[in-house]
């Protein structure tokens, strides 16, 4: 079987998403880049039941091979991997805190310096579109431009990184930021960091400080 190691890592990643509490059931999905295309989790299968040959191989022209149907969200995985050479993997989660803010269609402002871990001074929320559609993928690409993560209105989270370990780590961080932000809003409006302060944080991140762990 081709790409056996990547298939096993993809299965381990989606199982970990649920174990960490940033996803539940079969609602999320994940993909990883391979030569000539990518691997993606199948549609509607319980993660604990997945075997390497259940993982779907896809080319960048949208053709799938294997015995299973790809996730219904394959379009935004494909478009992100095609558009972003810095992304070797993409994870999509339905964490409770992420969904709470996404359903309010809220952008995360620079209330905490770790917002910069997603690549900018904010974490945007993409406009709403029906799941699995090209419109949703188009909206996601716009929201994640210059970033590594975005919320999807009334839906969940997208996070892309160099590999699966780093993408998962980023998704955990954004879930934590969302959880913290809604708690802050119960007290009042947060004191936001300035653009200059956020630029200082990003300079520190370039030196390797504060970034998610999980490989090169």
C-alpha positions as CSV (number, residue, x, y, z in Angstrom):
1,X,0.0,0.0,0.0
2,X,1.4,3.4,-1.0
3,X,1.9,6.1,1.7
4,X,1.2,3.7,4.6
5,X,3.0,5.9,7.2
6,X,1.0,9.0,6.1
7,X,-2.3,7.0,6.2
8,X,-1.5,5.8,9.8
9,X,-0.6,9.3,10.9
10,X,-3.8,10.7,9.4
11,X,-5.8,8.2,11.4
12,X,-3.9,8.9,14.6
13,X,-4.5,12.6,14.1
14,X,-8.2,12.5,13.8
15,X,-8.5,10.1,16.7
16,X,-6.4,12.5,18.7
17,X,-8.7,15.4,17.7
18,X,-11.5,13.6,19.5
19,X,-9.4,12.5,22.4
20,X,-8.3,16.1,23.0
21,X,-11.9,17.3,23.0
22,X,-11.5,19.6,20.0
23,X,-13.8,17.5,17.9
24,X,-16.5,14.9,18.4
25,X,-18.0,12.0,16.4
26,X,-17.2,12.1,12.7
27,X,-17.8,15.9,12.3
28,X,-14.2,16.9,11.6
29,X,-11.7,15.7,8.9
30,X,-8.1,16.0,8.0
31,X,-5.7,15.8,5.0
32,X,-2.0,15.4,4.4
33,X,-0.1,16.3,1.2
34,X,1.6,13.5,-0.7
35,X,3.4,13.4,-4.1
36,X,0.9,14.3,-6.8
37,X,-2.0,15.0,-4.4
38,X,-3.2,14.4,-0.9
39,X,-4.7,11.8,1.4
40,X,-8.0,12.6,3.2
41,X,-10.2,10.9,5.8
42,X,-13.3,9.2,4.4
43,X,-16.9,10.4,4.7
44,X,-19.0,9.4,7.7
45,X,-16.7,6.7,9.2
46,X,-16.0,6.5,13.0
47,X,-12.4,7.3,13.6
48,X,-11.8,4.2,15.8
49,X,-12.9,2.0,12.9
50,X,-10.6,3.5,10.3
51,X,-7.9,1.3,8.7
52,X,-5.2,2.5,6.4
53,X,-7.0,1.4,3.2
54,X,-10.1,3.4,4.3
55,X,-8.1,6.6,3.7
56,X,-8.9,8.2,0.4
57,X,-6.1,9.3,-2.1
58,X,-7.0,12.3,-4.2
59,X,-5.3,14.1,-7.1
60,X,-5.4,17.9,-7.3
61,X,-8.0,17.7,-10.1
62,X,-10.5,16.2,-7.7
63,X,-10.3,12.5,-8.6
64,X,-10.5,10.0,-5.8
65,X,-9.1,6.5,-5.6
66,X,-9.9,3.8,-3.1
67,X,-12.9,2.0,-1.7
68,X,-14.3,4.9,0.3
69,X,-15.9,8.3,-0.5
70,X,-13.7,11.3,0.5
71,X,-14.9,13.7,3.2
72,X,-17.7,15.9,2.0
73,X,-15.3,18.8,2.8
74,X,-12.6,17.7,0.4
75,X,-13.0,20.9,-1.7
76,X,-11.5,23.2,1.0
77,X,-8.7,20.7,1.8
78,X,-7.8,20.5,-1.9
79,X,-8.0,24.3,-2.5
80,X,-5.9,25.1,0.6
81,X,-3.2,22.6,-0.3
82,X,-3.1,23.8,-3.9
83,X,-3.0,27.5,-2.9
84,X,-0.7,27.3,0.1
85,X,2.7,25.7,-0.5
86,X,3.5,26.2,3.2
87,X,0.6,23.8,4.1
88,X,1.5,20.1,4.2
89,X,-1.6,19.2,6.2
90,X,-5.0,20.6,7.0
91,X,-7.3,19.8,10.0
92,X,-11.0,20.8,10.3
93,X,-12.6,20.6,13.8
94,X,-15.9,21.2,15.5
95,X,-14.7,22.1,18.9
96,X,-17.2,23.6,21.3
97,X,-15.5,26.9,21.9
98,X,-14.7,27.3,18.2
99,X,-18.3,26.6,17.3
100,X,-19.6,29.0,19.9
101,X,-17.7,31.9,18.4
102,X,-18.2,30.8,14.8
103,X,-21.9,30.7,15.3
104,X,-21.6,34.4,16.4
105,X,-19.5,35.0,13.3
106,X,-16.9,36.6,15.5
107,X,-13.3,37.5,14.6
108,X,-10.8,36.9,17.4
109,X,-9.0,40.2,18.1
110,X,-5.5,40.5,19.6
111,X,-6.7,40.0,23.2
112,X,-3.7,37.6,23.8
113,X,-0.3,37.4,22.2
114,X,-0.9,33.8,21.1
115,X,-3.3,35.0,18.5
116,X,-0.2,35.6,16.4
117,X,0.4,31.8,16.3
118,X,-2.1,31.7,13.5
119,X,0.0,34.2,11.5
120,X,-1.7,37.6,12.0
121,X,-3.1,40.1,14.5
122,X,-6.5,38.5,14.3
123,X,-8.2,35.2,13.5
124,X,-10.9,35.8,10.9
125,X,-14.2,34.2,10.5
126,X,-15.1,33.1,7.0
127,X,-18.6,34.0,5.6
128,X,-21.2,31.3,5.9
129,X,-21.8,28.8,3.1
130,X,-23.3,25.3,3.1
131,X,-20.9,22.6,4.1
132,X,-19.1,20.7,1.3
133,X,-19.7,23.5,-1.3
134,X,-17.2,25.3,-3.5
135,X,-18.6,28.6,-2.0
136,X,-17.5,27.5,1.4
137,X,-14.0,26.7,0.1
138,X,-13.8,30.1,-1.6
139,X,-14.9,31.8,1.6
140,X,-12.3,29.9,3.6
141,X,-9.5,30.7,1.3
142,X,-10.3,34.4,1.6
143,X,-10.5,34.3,5.4
144,X,-7.3,32.3,5.8
145,X,-5.2,34.5,3.5
146,X,-2.0,35.5,5.3
147,X,-3.0,33.3,8.2
148,X,-2.8,29.6,9.2
149,X,-6.2,29.3,10.7
150,X,-9.7,30.7,10.4
151,X,-13.2,30.1,11.8
152,X,-16.0,29.1,9.5
153,X,-19.3,30.9,10.2
154,X,-21.9,28.7,12.0
155,X,-19.5,25.7,11.5
156,X,-16.0,25.2,12.9
157,X,-12.3,25.7,12.4
158,X,-9.8,25.2,9.7
159,X,-6.0,25.1,10.5
160,X,-3.2,24.4,8.1
161,X,0.5,23.8,8.9
162,X,3.7,22.2,7.6
163,X,2.6,18.8,8.8
164,X,-0.1,17.0,10.7
165,X,1.4,17.4,14.1
166,X,1.8,21.1,13.8
167,X,-1.7,21.5,12.3
168,X,-3.2,19.6,15.2
169,X,-1.2,21.7,17.7
170,X,-2.4,24.9,16.1
171,X,-6.1,23.7,16.2
172,X,-5.7,23.0,19.9
173,X,-4.2,26.5,20.4
174,X,-7.1,28.2,18.6
175,X,-9.7,26.1,20.5
176,X,-8.0,27.3,23.7
177,X,-8.0,30.9,22.5
178,X,-11.7,30.7,21.6
179,X,-12.5,29.2,25.0
180,X,-10.6,32.0,26.8
181,X,-12.1,34.8,24.7
182,X,-15.8,33.8,25.4
183,X,-14.9,33.6,29.1
184,X,-13.4,37.1,29.0
185,X,-16.5,38.4,27.3
186,X,-18.6,37.3,30.3
187,X,-16.5,39.8,32.4
188,X,-16.3,42.6,29.9
189,X,-14.3,43.8,26.9
190,X,-10.6,42.8,26.9
191,X,-7.7,45.2,26.7
192,X,-6.3,44.5,23.2
193,X,-2.7,44.5,22.2
194,X,-1.6,47.1,19.8
195,X,-0.3,46.4,16.2
196,X,3.2,47.3,17.4
197,X,3.0,44.9,20.3
198,X,1.7,42.1,18.0
199,X,4.6,42.8,15.6
200,X,7.0,42.3,18.5
201,X,5.4,39.0,19.2
202,X,5.7,37.8,15.6
203,X,9.3,38.8,15.6
204,X,9.9,36.6,18.7
205,X,8.0,33.8,17.0
206,X,10.4,34.0,14.0
207,X,13.1,33.1,16.5
208,X,11.3,30.0,17.5
209,X,9.6,31.2,20.7
210,X,6.1,30.3,21.5
211,X,5.4,28.2,18.4
212,X,3.5,24.9,18.5
213,X,5.7,21.9,18.7
214,X,5.5,18.9,16.5
215,X,8.2,18.8,14.0
216,X,9.8,20.8,11.2
